[in-house]
Amino acid sequence: MSTENSRIPDARDRLLDAAVDILATDGPGEIKARRLAGATGMSTMMVYSTFGGIPGLIDAVRERGFVDLCEAFARIAPTEDPVADLFAQALTCREFAKSNPHLYDLMFGLSVRFYRPVADTGARSGRSTAFAEANALVIAVARRLVAARPCIDESPEAITAQLWCFVHGFVSLEVAGHFAEFGDPVAEVFVPLGIKFVVAIGDDPASAASSHRAGRMAWESATG
């Protein structure tokens, strides 16, 4: 067995790191075996022996993205206010997307068109294990919200799905430059959306506004 092949776990991490870097700087179309080999000092065959090819590597990059998002969620300390905590998660997702828009697009399926279709193993959809873990972190806070607000007649799972919809919509538009006319798109667009969302499912308007202010302050304090 060659030295290169005997260090597959290390090779996997190095290839993933290189792919994420290339994705951030040059977009998904530049994730190619030859480019990865040049960036890592490994042979192009390592891409195929480790991931089965570029589509398999792309699936692994997507999974890595959700793992990193979970870690970002975990860095936000929970409070006694579930609405504030949900908004802190929303702000975390926004910042994550802004830090690597191409990775965010790939995670949520917007860049799949760049690759030859392969059999759907679940990694190409919301059924992936890593997405399920990120989703579970949001559901846990939504469950606290339902417990704290008996007037809310929604399941935690439904609330979480709706949250992904509104957060993803805002984030995708902002990353694409659609809110450049606003001095503070979070205060002028994102916060009002969040308040309207929780009021629509049964929260008190004043309480919702206060929670969103608290959530933003907590997030800014945690991320410095």
C-alpha positions in Angstrom: 0.0 0.0 0.0 1.4 3.4 -0.9 2.0 6.1 1.7 -0.6 8.3 -0.1 -3.3 5.6 0.1 -2.4 4.7 3.7 -3.5 8.1 4.9 -7.0 8.2 3.5 -8.6 10.0 6.5 -6.0 12.8 6.3 -6.4 12.9 2.6 -10.2 13.2 2.9 -9.9 16.2 5.2 -7.3 17.9 3.0 -9.4 17.4 -0.1 -12.5 18.7 1.6 -10.6 21.8 3.0 -9.3 22.5 -0.5 -12.7 22.1 -2.1 -14.3 24.5 0.4 -11.6 27.0 -0.3 -11.9 26.7 -4.0 -15.7 27.0 -3.7 -15.4 30.2 -1.7 -13.0 31.9 -4.1 -14.0 30.6 -7.5 -17.3 28.9 -7.3 -18.5 25.3 -7.8 -17.5 25.0 -11.4 -13.8 25.1 -10.4 -13.9 22.1 -8.1 -12.0 19.8 -10.4 -9.7 16.8 -9.7 -6.7 18.5 -11.3 -7.3 21.7 -9.4 -7.6 19.8 -6.1 -4.5 17.8 -6.8 -2.5 21.0 -7.3 -3.9 22.5 -4.1 -3.2 19.5 -1.9 -0.1 18.0 -3.5 -1.9 14.7 -4.0 -2.7 12.8 -7.2 -6.0 13.2 -9.1 -6.7 9.6 -8.4 -7.0 10.3 -4.7 -10.3 12.2 -5.5 -11.7 9.1 -7.1 -10.4 6.6 -4.5 -11.6 8.7 -1.6 -14.9 10.1 -2.9 -15.7 8.1 -6.0 -15.4 11.2 -8.1 -16.3 14.9 -8.1 -20.1 14.3 -7.4 -19.2 12.3 -4.3 -16.8 15.0 -3.2 -19.5 17.6 -3.7 -21.9 15.6 -1.5 -19.2 15.5 1.2 -18.6 19.3 0.9 -22.4 19.8 1.4 -22.3 17.6 4.5 -19.3 19.5 5.8 -21.2 22.7 5.4 -24.1 21.6 7.6 -21.6 20.2 10.2 -20.0 23.7 10.3 -23.4 25.3 10.6 -24.2 23.1 13.5 -21.0 24.2 15.2 -21.9 27.8 14.6 -25.3 27.2 16.2 -23.6 25.6 19.2 -21.5 28.7 19.8 -24.6 30.7 20.6 -25.5 30.2 24.3 -29.2 29.5 24.9 -31.2 31.9 26.9 -34.6 31.7 28.6 -36.2 33.4 25.6 -36.8 30.9 22.8 -37.8 33.7 20.3 -34.5 35.5 20.9 -32.7 32.2 20.5 -34.4 31.4 17.2 -33.5 34.8 15.9 -29.9 34.3 17.0 -29.9 31.1 15.0 -31.3 33.0 12.0 -28.5 35.6 12.3 -26.0 32.8 12.5 -27.3 31.3 9.3 -27.2 34.7 7.6 -23.5 35.2 8.7 -22.6 31.7 7.6 -24.1 32.3 4.1 -22.3 35.6 3.8 -19.0 34.0 4.7 -19.2 31.5 1.8 -22.2 32.2 -0.5 -21.2 29.4 -2.9 -21.1 26.8 0.0 -24.5 28.0 1.2 -25.9 27.7 -2.3 -24.5 24.2 -2.6 -25.9 23.2 0.8 -29.4 24.3 -0.1 -29.4 22.8 -3.6 -28.9 26.0 -5.7 -25.6 24.8 -7.3 -26.6 21.2 -8.1 -27.0 22.1 -11.8 -23.2 22.4 -12.1 -22.7 18.7 -11.7 -23.7 15.6 -13.6 -26.7 14.0 -11.9 -25.9 10.9 -9.8 -28.1 8.5 -7.8 -29.7 10.4 -4.9 -28.3 8.9 -1.7 -30.0 11.5 0.5 -26.9 13.7 0.7 -28.4 15.9 -2.2 -31.5 16.8 -0.2 -32.9 17.8 3.1 -32.7 14.1 4.0 -29.0 14.3 4.6 -27.7 13.3 8.1 -25.9 16.6 8.6 -28.9 18.7 7.6 -31.0 16.6 10.0 -28.7 17.5 12.8 -28.8 21.2 12.0 -32.6 21.0 11.7 -32.8 19.2 15.1 -31.1 22.2 16.8 -33.7 24.5 15.4 -36.6 22.2 16.3 -35.3 22.0 19.9 -35.7 25.8 20.3 -39.0 25.7 18.5 -40.1 23.1 21.0 -39.2 25.4 23.8 -41.2 28.2 22.1 -44.3 26.0 21.9 -44.0 25.0 25.6 -43.6 28.6 26.6 -46.4 30.0 24.5 -49.5 27.8 25.0 -51.4 30.1 22.5 -49.2 28.8 19.6 -51.0 26.1 17.8 -48.2 24.9 15.6 -45.9 21.9 15.9 -42.2 22.5 16.5 -41.5 20.7 13.2 -43.9 23.0 11.2 -42.5 26.1 12.9 -38.9 25.0 12.0 -39.8 24.4 8.4 -41.5 27.8 8.1 -38.4 29.4 9.7 -36.1 27.8 7.1 -38.3 29.3 4.4 -38.3 32.8 5.7 -34.6 32.9 6.7 -33.5 31.2 3.5 -35.5 33.7 1.4 -34.0 36.7 3.1 -30.5 35.3 3.2 -30.6 34.3 -0.5 -31.8 37.8 -1.6 -29.4 39.6 0.6 -26.4 37.6 -0.5 -27.4 38.4 -4.1 -27.3 42.1 -3.3 -31.0 42.9 -3.3 -31.0 44.9 -0.1 -28.1 47.3 -0.9 -30.5 50.3 -0.6 -30.9 49.6 3.1 -28.4 51.0 5.6 -29.2 48.1 8.0 -31.0 45.3 6.3 -31.2 43.3 9.5 -33.0 46.0 11.4 -35.1 47.2 8.4 -36.0 43.9 6.8 -34.9 40.8 8.7 -36.2 41.8 12.2 -39.6 43.0 10.9 -40.0 39.7 9.1 -39.1 37.7 12.2 -41.5 39.7 14.3 -44.3 39.2 11.8 -43.6 35.5 11.7 -43.8 34.8 15.4 -46.8 37.1 15.8 -48.6 35.2 13.0 -48.1 32.0 14.9 -49.5 33.5 18.1 -46.8 35.6 19.9 -47.5 39.1 21.3 -46.2 41.9 19.1 -44.5 43.8 21.9 -42.9 40.6 23.3 -41.8 39.5 19.8 -40.1 42.9 19.1 -38.3 42.8 22.5 -37.2 39.2 21.9 -35.7 40.1 18.5 -33.8 43.0 19.9 -32.5 40.6 22.7 -31.6 38.0 20.1 -29.6 40.4 18.0 -27.8 41.7 21.0 -26.9 38.2 22.3 -25.7 37.2 18.8 -23.5 40.3 18.4 -22.1 39.7 21.9 -21.3 36.1 21.2 -19.7 36.7 17.8 -17.9 39.9 18.8 
